[in-house]
Amino acid sequence: MPFKSQDNNPNSFTVKTDATHFELEQDITPYKEYAAQSRQAHWDNRMSQNKTHWKPFATIPDIVAIEILTKYGLNIHDPEFGHDTAGKKKLVGIIKSDYAYLLLT
């Protein structure tokens, strides 16, 4: 029987399982739309010279975080990941090459 990974999050992923395997599914359209809006807002802000000090990099849905963990061995949800300079640099390259549609700026 399928279930959502988070009960109160309509954008969470769906887990489907049976006796022999499991499958994860997630519609990442809302994340892609948010990223596109953010890129446009960043561009508009840049053109108006209203600069901010903090700039978000990307929006990463859970299903993509799981795929990055599976393919590249990077656990971006690990509390220590923020201190891993090499891992963060690798993540930036992965997002830019494989998931550019999730970039916010």
C-alpha angles and dihedrals in degrees: 000000000000120000138178119254089227121030097208099041115083089193095055120114126266120236117211118186142166135170095291110030148001134224132200122209131180133170103225095184093108090053092049091049092049091049091051091049090048092051090051092048090048090052092047090048091048091051092050091050092235096139125186127204096224119061122183115222108205144335111242119194117214093250090057091047088054091048091050090050091049098043102034106019093239114139101198090180093060108112089227094054092087089064095049104097094181092047092050091049090050090049092053090053092047093050093047094049104035106021106027090144088070094057113116099197 
